């Protein structure tokens, strides 16, 4: 059996890939890797972080809700929500279900991500 590892989390962008990479890099205290362009950017590869966040500009994003999203964990949800909002995210809603508490956010391009309690 092959050893399969998670390498990248890829986000399709309708706009500038480097700008969206910059949003997530700031949110997660990472750096955008050298060579970022409006068409392709990564965050975490140069620093050896896993998974690498990869952003690719595509001509036609899948319409509707994104089927894959990031679940980010923290001990201080309100502070993380404030940080994300300050970077350009939008607050979608707060949830307390199934024994978990989280806030759903929308990045500057409309992709959903969650901030929950670790």
Backbone as ProteinMPNN parsed JSONL, in Angstrom:
{"seq_chain_A": "XXXXXXXXXXXXXXXXXXXXXXXXXXXXXXXXXXXXXXXXXXXXXXXXXXXXXXXXXXXXXXXXXXXXXXXXXXXXXXXXXXXXXXXXXXXXXXXXXXXXXXXXXXXXXXXXXXXXXX", "coords_chain_A": {"N_chain_A": [[0.826, -1.182, 0.0], [0.557, 2.232, -0.843], [2.02, 5.078, 0.784], [0.148, 7.729, 1.511], [-0.013, 11.206, 1.62], [-1.267, 14.361, 2.734], [-0.642, 17.078, 0.74], [-1.134, 19.626, -0.468], [-3.517, 22.278, -0.131], [-5.768, 23.416, -2.305], [-6.986, 26.364, -3.764], [-9.267, 27.613, -5.974], [-9.238, 30.598, -7.814], [-11.012, 33.505, -8.836], [-10.073, 35.972, -9.165], [-7.081, 37.747, -8.403], [-4.534, 35.579, -7.713], [-2.234, 35.849, -6.104], [-2.968, 37.904, -4.358], [-5.095, 36.728, -2.905], [-3.701, 34.634, -1.75], [-2.081, 36.168, -0.111], [-3.967, 37.127, 1.735], [-4.683, 34.738, 3.16], [-2.128, 33.982, 4.018], [-1.454, 36.079, 5.801], [-3.549, 35.754, 7.656], [-2.949, 33.237, 8.722], [-0.416, 33.54, 9.707], [1.757, 33.086, 7.919], [4.085, 33.166, 5.154], [3.798, 34.436, 1.85], [4.968, 32.54, -0.802], [8.004, 33.054, -2.741], [7.779, 34.264, -6.12], [5.08, 34.5, -6.562], [2.16, 35.239, -8.447], [-0.464, 36.928, -10.331], [-1.738, 34.699, -11.298], [-0.887, 32.314, -10.091], [-0.017, 31.154, -6.901], [1.632, 30.285, -3.825], [1.655, 29.415, -0.326], [3.677, 28.74, 2.351], [5.253, 26.678, 1.3], [8.028, 27.262, 0.876], [8.858, 27.566, 3.517], [8.579, 25.022, 4.405], [6.169, 24.161, 5.483], [3.235, 22.229, 6.162], [-0.152, 21.531, 5.412], [0.758, 22.806, 2.163], [-0.539, 25.847, 1.035], [-2.203, 26.482, -1.905], [-2.916, 28.587, -4.621], [-4.799, 29.161, -7.455], [-5.533, 30.866, -10.38], [-8.491, 30.577, -12.17], [-10.526, 30.257, -15.12], [-13.286, 29.826, -14.807], [-14.888, 29.517, -11.978], [-16.394, 27.014, -9.907], [-19.851, 27.378, -9.613], [-21.885, 28.507, -6.805], [-21.898, 27.09, -3.444], [-18.678, 26.417, -2.13], [-17.216, 23.209, -2.284], [-15.155, 22.239, -0.794], [-13.595, 23.359, 2.112], [-11.636, 25.351, 4.391], [-11.014, 24.419, 7.725], [-10.239, 26.129, 10.438], [-8.541, 26.225, 13.539], [-8.586, 27.539, 16.888], [-7.901, 28.892, 20.158], [-9.204, 31.18, 20.807], [-11.841, 32.258, 19.502], [-13.345, 34.737, 18.998], [-11.212, 36.651, 18.775], [-9.81, 35.635, 16.58], [-11.762, 35.823, 14.593], [-12.041, 38.588, 14.522], [-9.477, 39.26, 13.585], [-9.543, 38.044, 11.022], [-11.667, 39.463, 9.842], [-10.588, 42.021, 9.858], [-8.704, 41.66, 7.9], [-10.201, 41.545, 5.646], [-12.191, 39.605, 5.442], [-15.593, 38.343, 5.589], [-18.115, 38.056, 8.043], [-20.165, 35.281, 8.37], [-21.795, 33.535, 9.941], [-22.54, 32.242, 13.261], [-22.122, 29.18, 14.997], [-23.243, 26.46, 17.012], [-23.193, 23.386, 17.337], [-23.585, 19.813, 17.454], [-21.824, 19.396, 19.542], [-19.758, 21.118, 19.023], [-18.308, 24.37, 18.491], [-18.277, 27.053, 16.247], [-17.376, 29.616, 13.843], [-18.511, 30.707, 10.749], [-16.919, 32.072, 7.986], [-16.268, 34.285, 5.199], [-13.933, 34.509, 2.671], [-12.045, 37.155, 0.919], [-12.733, 36.574, -1.762], [-15.074, 35.228, -1.602], [-15.003, 32.553, -0.853], [-15.871, 30.09, 1.515], [-14.852, 29.612, 4.932], [-14.143, 28.091, 8.095], [-13.826, 29.026, 11.533], [-12.984, 27.517, 14.386], [-13.131, 26.165, 17.758], [-10.186, 24.935, 19.236]], "CA_chain_A": [[0.0, 0.0, 0.0], [1.346, 3.465, -0.863], [1.866, 6.048, 1.863], [-0.446, 8.925, 0.914], [0.015, 12.334, 2.535], [-1.837, 15.613, 2.267], [0.448, 17.967, 0.328], [-1.61, 20.977, -0.762], [-4.919, 22.653, -0.163], [-5.809, 24.277, -3.479], [-8.14, 27.255, -3.857], [-9.45, 28.247, -7.278], [-9.492, 32.039, -7.678], [-11.492, 34.201, -10.025], [-9.266, 37.187, -9.216], [-5.632, 37.682, -8.285], [-4.109, 34.477, -6.841], [-1.263, 36.343, -5.124], [-3.69, 38.676, -3.343], [-5.817, 35.81, -2.035], [-2.655, 33.965, -0.963], [-1.679, 37.126, 0.907], [-4.994, 37.124, 2.772], [-4.524, 33.547, 4.0], [-0.8, 34.017, 4.65], [-1.555, 36.959, 6.964], [-4.466, 35.152, 8.612], [-2.326, 32.062, 9.336], [0.975, 33.868, 10.051], [2.666, 32.472, 6.946], [4.571, 34.061, 4.11], [3.554, 34.035, 0.462], [6.238, 32.078, -1.351], [8.523, 33.835, -3.869], [7.282, 33.928, -7.451], [3.623, 34.623, -6.635], [1.675, 36.071, -9.552], [-1.929, 36.95, -10.351], [-2.25, 33.428, -11.809], [-0.498, 31.18, -9.25], [0.728, 31.525, -5.687], [1.594, 29.328, -2.725], [2.068, 29.906, 0.987], [4.152, 27.676, 3.223], [6.159, 25.722, 0.644], [9.421, 27.632, 1.146], [9.114, 27.351, 4.948], [8.427, 23.603, 4.707], [4.938, 23.929, 6.227], [2.261, 21.343, 5.542], [-0.123, 21.472, 3.964], [1.02, 24.033, 1.421], [-1.733, 26.462, 0.481], [-1.954, 26.793, -3.318], [-3.975, 29.419, -5.189], [-4.695, 29.12, -8.913], [-6.588, 31.604, -11.067], [-9.17, 29.739, -13.161], [-11.476, 31.078, -15.874], [-14.668, 29.655, -14.365], [-15.032, 28.82, -10.7], [-17.642, 26.287, -9.721], [-20.832, 28.264, -8.986], [-22.499, 28.03, -5.571], [-21.06, 26.838, -2.277], [-17.49, 25.621, -2.399], [-17.386, 21.889, -1.685], [-14.044, 22.04, 0.136], [-13.279, 24.598, 2.809], [-10.67, 25.225, 5.471], [-11.425, 24.5, 9.123], [-9.136, 26.669, 11.218], [-8.808, 26.088, 14.968], [-7.965, 28.509, 17.774], [-8.46, 28.939, 21.509], [-9.904, 32.451, 20.962], [-12.608, 32.472, 18.269], [-13.614, 36.154, 18.709], [-9.996, 37.339, 18.318], [-9.507, 35.15, 15.227], [-12.778, 36.421, 13.711], [-11.662, 39.996, 14.385], [-8.308, 39.306, 12.703], [-9.984, 37.73, 9.659], [-12.478, 40.588, 9.373], [-9.653, 43.108, 9.597], [-7.984, 41.359, 6.663], [-11.124, 41.608, 4.517], [-13.192, 38.535, 5.454], [-16.935, 38.704, 6.03], [-18.719, 37.15, 9.011], [-21.37, 34.664, 7.816], [-22.667, 33.069, 11.016], [-21.974, 31.532, 14.402], [-22.793, 27.902, 15.143], [-22.954, 25.637, 18.174], [-23.909, 22.155, 17.009], [-22.86, 18.543, 17.501], [-20.757, 19.498, 20.522], [-18.688, 21.984, 18.514], [-18.624, 25.783, 18.304], [-17.464, 27.63, 15.19], [-17.872, 30.755, 13.082], [-18.271, 30.6, 9.31], [-16.46, 33.32, 7.396], [-16.116, 34.313, 3.741], [-12.714, 35.228, 2.327], [-12.329, 38.263, -0.006], [-13.307, 36.114, -3.032], [-16.343, 34.555, -1.364], [-14.84, 31.178, -0.392], [-16.189, 29.925, 2.924], [-13.952, 28.898, 5.826], [-14.642, 28.085, 9.459], [-12.917, 29.207, 12.65], [-13.564, 26.808, 15.511], [-12.362, 26.007, 18.989], [-9.28, 23.783, 19.152]], "C_chain_A": [[0.871, 1.246, 0.0], [1.049, 4.328, 0.354], [1.381, 7.35, 1.233], [-0.518, 10.015, 1.964], [-0.662, 13.537, 1.901], [-0.696, 16.575, 1.955], [-0.009, 19.409, 0.195], [-3.099, 21.093, -0.482], [-4.998, 23.704, -1.258], [-7.11, 25.067, -3.522], [-8.165, 27.846, -5.256], [-9.85, 29.7, -7.063], [-10.07, 32.585, -8.971], [-10.686, 35.475, -10.232], [-7.79, 36.877, -9.08], [-5.217, 36.625, -7.251], [-3.147, 34.956, -5.763], [-1.949, 37.136, -4.016], [-4.443, 37.767, -2.384], [-4.839, 35.003, -1.178], [-2.195, 34.875, 0.163], [-2.679, 37.206, 2.05], [-4.791, 35.944, 3.722], [-3.164, 33.511, 4.682], [-0.84, 34.905, 5.893], [-2.431, 36.35, 8.046], [-3.796, 34.023, 9.395], [-0.869, 32.281, 9.713], [1.973, 33.072, 9.213], [3.167, 33.558, 6.016], [4.1, 33.532, 2.757], [4.906, 33.675, -0.124], [6.685, 32.955, -2.517], [7.944, 33.344, -5.198], [5.779, 34.032, -7.588], [3.238, 35.579, -7.757], [0.155, 36.135, -9.477], [-2.538, 35.597, -10.723], [-1.953, 32.232, -10.906], [0.307, 31.672, -8.057], [0.617, 30.395, -4.672], [2.018, 30.033, -1.443], [2.463, 28.696, 1.83], [5.141, 26.719, 2.618], [7.61, 26.012, 0.997], [9.798, 27.357, 2.598], [8.985, 25.882, 5.348], [7.175, 23.273, 5.513], [4.005, 23.011, 5.449], [0.899, 21.569, 6.171], [0.236, 22.832, 3.375], [-0.328, 24.555, 0.927], [-1.405, 26.917, -0.936], [-3.172, 27.528, -3.878], [-3.757, 29.507, -6.691], [-5.86, 29.892, -9.515], [-7.171, 30.707, -12.157], [-10.216, 30.593, -13.878], [-12.907, 30.961, -15.385], [-14.735, 28.819, -13.095], [-16.36, 28.096, -10.659], [-18.649, 27.201, -9.026], [-21.4, 27.656, -7.704], [-21.486, 27.806, -4.472], [-19.841, 26.008, -2.659], [-17.612, 24.29, -1.65], [-16.247, 21.527, -0.742], [-13.763, 23.378, 0.794], [-12.295, 24.315, 3.924], [-11.384, 25.306, 6.813], [-10.198, 24.929, 9.907], [-9.504, 26.577, 12.691], [-7.999, 27.084, 15.775], [-8.557, 28.358, 19.162], [-9.319, 30.187, 21.701], [-10.632, 32.798, 19.659], [-12.866, 33.956, 18.018], [-12.385, 36.912, 18.204], [-9.639, 36.914, 16.897], [-10.494, 35.723, 14.21], [-12.448, 37.894, 13.477], [-10.461, 40.145, 13.445], [-8.719, 39.082, 11.254], [-10.786, 38.88, 9.06], [-11.598, 41.785, 9.031], [-8.855, 42.924, 8.324], [-8.904, 41.342, 5.435], [-12.156, 40.496, 4.454], [-14.542, 39.083, 5.912], [-17.449, 37.628, 6.984], [-20.019, 36.608, 8.419], [-22.315, 34.228, 8.932], [-21.908, 32.348, 12.103], [-22.8, 30.277, 14.646], [-22.332, 27.188, 16.402], [-23.783, 24.372, 18.004], [-22.991, 20.959, 17.175], [-21.688, 18.581, 18.482], [-19.585, 20.361, 20.084], [-19.207, 23.406, 18.354], [-17.71, 26.324, 17.216], [-18.16, 28.829, 14.562], [-17.532, 30.523, 11.619], [-17.982, 31.988, 8.768], [-16.407, 33.159, 5.877], [-14.863, 35.117, 3.43], [-13.027, 36.32, 1.298], [-12.893, 37.842, -1.362], [-14.609, 35.35, -2.848], [-16.235, 33.098, -0.951], [-15.135, 31.105, 1.106], [-15.056, 29.225, 3.661], [-14.503, 29.034, 7.229], [-13.509, 28.325, 10.447], [-13.585, 28.586, 13.86], [-12.623, 26.728, 16.686], [-11.476, 24.774, 18.864], [-9.347, 22.961, 20.41]], "O_chain_A": [[1.832, 1.32, 0.765], [-0.06, 4.298, 0.887], [2.126, 8.0, 0.5], [-1.017, 9.792, 3.067], [-0.633, 13.71, 0.683], [0.131, 16.854, 2.823], [0.656, 20.319, 0.691], [-3.843, 20.118, -0.587], [-4.373, 24.76, -1.159], [-8.194, 24.513, -3.34], [-7.211, 28.499, -5.681], [-10.702, 29.997, -6.225], [-9.672, 32.181, -10.063], [-10.621, 36.0, -11.344], [-7.309, 35.862, -9.585], [-5.512, 36.761, -6.064], [-3.236, 34.51, -4.619], [-1.55, 37.047, -2.855], [-4.436, 38.004, -1.176], [-5.118, 34.722, -0.012], [-1.946, 34.408, 1.275], [-2.287, 37.338, 3.209], [-4.733, 36.123, 4.938], [-3.061, 33.051, 5.819], [-0.31, 34.521, 6.936], [-2.094, 36.421, 9.228], [-4.042, 33.866, 10.59], [-0.156, 31.322, 10.007], [2.907, 32.467, 9.739], [2.734, 34.709, 6.08], [4.016, 32.321, 2.551], [5.877, 34.415, 0.036], [5.85, 33.537, -3.21], [7.66, 32.158, -5.366], [5.239, 33.685, -8.639], [3.9, 36.592, -7.986], [-0.451, 35.463, -8.642], [-3.726, 35.371, -10.491], [-2.68, 31.24, -10.942], [1.202, 32.505, -8.197], [-0.36, 29.647, -4.659], [2.646, 31.091, -1.467], [1.687, 27.756, 1.998], [5.82, 26.001, 3.353], [8.347, 25.103, 1.378], [10.928, 26.961, 2.881], [9.249, 25.529, 6.497], [7.114, 22.227, 6.158], [3.993, 23.023, 4.218], [0.82, 21.783, 7.381], [0.042, 23.87, 4.007], [-1.161, 23.781, 0.455], [-0.442, 27.653, -1.147], [-4.313, 27.134, -3.636], [-2.677, 29.877, -7.151], [-7.022, 29.622, -9.211], [-6.434, 30.146, -12.969], [-10.735, 31.549, -13.301], [-13.679, 31.909, -15.533], [-14.651, 27.591, -13.128], [-17.329, 28.51, -11.295], [-18.349, 27.749, -7.965], [-21.396, 26.436, -7.536], [-20.351, 28.276, -4.555], [-19.943, 25.033, -3.404], [-18.063, 24.261, -0.505], [-16.377, 20.584, 0.039], [-13.699, 24.409, 0.124], [-12.14, 23.171, 4.352], [-12.25, 26.157, 7.015], [-9.231, 24.176, 10.025], [-10.653, 26.824, 13.058], [-6.878, 27.436, 15.409], [-9.616, 27.75, 19.319], [-10.089, 30.255, 22.659], [-10.11, 33.534, 18.821], [-12.625, 34.414, 16.902], [-12.504, 37.734, 17.295], [-9.212, 37.743, 16.094], [-10.107, 36.069, 13.094], [-12.565, 38.387, 12.355], [-10.431, 41.049, 12.61], [-8.307, 39.823, 10.362], [-10.598, 39.228, 7.894], [-11.831, 42.477, 8.039], [-8.383, 43.893, 7.73], [-8.438, 41.146, 4.313], [-12.931, 40.441, 3.499], [-14.623, 40.141, 6.536], [-17.242, 36.436, 6.757], [-20.882, 37.385, 8.01], [-23.509, 34.519, 8.877], [-20.78, 31.898, 11.902], [-24.024, 30.296, 14.521], [-21.174, 27.3, 16.806], [-24.922, 24.291, 18.464], [-21.771, 21.075, 17.051], [-20.686, 17.892, 18.289], [-18.527, 20.335, 20.713], [-20.395, 23.622, 18.114], [-16.502, 26.088, 17.247], [-19.364, 29.029, 14.725], [-16.397, 30.182, 11.287], [-18.699, 32.948, 9.05], [-16.49, 32.05, 5.348], [-14.731, 36.263, 3.86], [-14.166, 36.409, 0.841], [-13.479, 38.672, -2.056], [-15.19, 34.873, -3.823], [-17.257, 32.452, -0.719], [-14.697, 31.964, 1.872], [-14.381, 28.359, 3.105], [-15.241, 29.973, 7.527], [-12.378, 27.888, 10.231], [-14.625, 29.06, 14.316], [-11.473, 27.162, 16.62], [-11.93, 23.709, 18.446], [-8.654, 21.95, 20.525]]}, "name": "protein", "num_of_chains": 1, "seq": "XXXXXXXXXXXXXXXXXXXXXXXXXXXXXXXXXXXXXXXXXXXXXXXXXXXXXXXXXXXXXXXXXXXXXXXXXXXXXXXXXXXXXXXXXXXXXXXXXXXXXXXXXXXXXXXXXXXXXX"}
